[in-house]
Amino acid sequence: MSKTLLTAHSDVFKSMLLSGMKETKTGVIEIDDFDVQTVEAFVEYLHFDSVQNLGDIALKLFYFADKYDVYGLKVSTDQFLLQ
C-alpha cells in the first residue's frame, strides 16, 4: 500500500505515518477492527476513487471512513445508504 495514497485521503493515516507514532517507525498499520472485505474495499477506493458493488458492505465502509477520516468515502457511502 502506498503511503502517499493513504496520507492523501486520510488525516488519521497521515498522523499515524508521519508524526512519529509506531506506524512511522514500522511502516505498518494494523487494522484489526474491520474485516478483510471492508479493508479491501477501502483499498479499491484509494486506487479508483469509487467502490464497485457496495451492497452489504456500505455500512461497514461508512464506519471505516468515519473512524479513519476518509471524507470522500464517507460521503459516497452515506449517499448510497440514504438511497
BELRAWO-V168282 format. One record per helix or strand. SS is the DSSP state (@ for helix, = for strand). FROM is the first residue (numbers start at 1). TO is the last residue. If there is no record, write none. Layout:
((SS,FROM,TO) (SS,FROM,TO))
This chain:
((@,3,9) (@,11,18) (@,22,26) (@,36,48) (@,55,67) (@,71,82))
